[in-house]
Amino acid sequence: MAVVRRSDAKARVILPADFASQLLIIERVNEGELRIRKGRAARQRRYTLRQLVEAITPENRHGEVRTGPAVGKEVLPPDPEEAQGGKSNRRRLRP
């Protein structure tokens, strides 16, 4: 007998652990029923930072994204060495 559970407003579904690394096939059986089946194992791609950076091109870069004023602790405190006229150890991002 199938276990029936209610979902929340976001319609999240809790699946057994053995489904976690699988591609899933979701079929609508009728108006009130979905069928979830295991597809095939999902391949996990692993990239090095070097591979990711080498793939950056002028076509796939984007400009600065404005997100509004800082609301948390995401702003770095001033560098004491730089404030005193010395050379900073912090790396600068190129525009």
Sequence and secondary structure as in RCSB ss.txt:
>XXXX:A:sequence
MAVVRRSDAKARVILPADFASQLLIIERVNEGELRIRKGRAARQRRYTLRQLVEAITPENRHGEVRTGPAVGKEV
LPPDPEEAQGGKSNRRRLRP
>XXXX:A:secstr
        TT      GGGTTEEEEEEEEETTEEEEEEEEE       HHHHHHT  TTT        S  SS S
    HHHHTT    S     
